[in-house]
């Protein structure tokens, strides 16, 4: 009888230890999840109405962000050298505003106002916008806009 009681006590102690370990493990996993970093951070840009979107490396890869520099090109229609961007870079607002996202630093994207003179095939010919050499986003524009404006939250 004493031997059976001793086995029951040992089994009960083992069960209590296993339960304590289980709950410690579970609470550690929950607290680790709350430390998870966000894929994007939004910050105000001094002197502008726009914000900058700062992505993690993984978020940029997942969104497939690609850029192309604003460049100067001889345009037959205007008979002059003009600043152009791929038309895929252009983002239209509800009131007809036009923007593009520039990439001034790695993983940082800022919406800039542009004025389009005309569209020639897959190029937007600018009458106002960022200077040549500025990296403009060509793939992932809509995704950046969604992050920037909070769409989907």
Buried (B, 14 or more C-beta within 10 A) or exposed (E): EEEEEEEEEEEEEEEEEEEEEEEEEEEEEEEEEEEEEEBBBEEEEEEEEBBBBBBBEEBBEEBEBBBBEBBEEEBEEEEEEBBBBBBBBBBEEEEEEBBBBBBEEEBBBBBBBBEBBEEBEEBBBBEEBBEEEBBBBBBBBEBBBBBBEEEEE
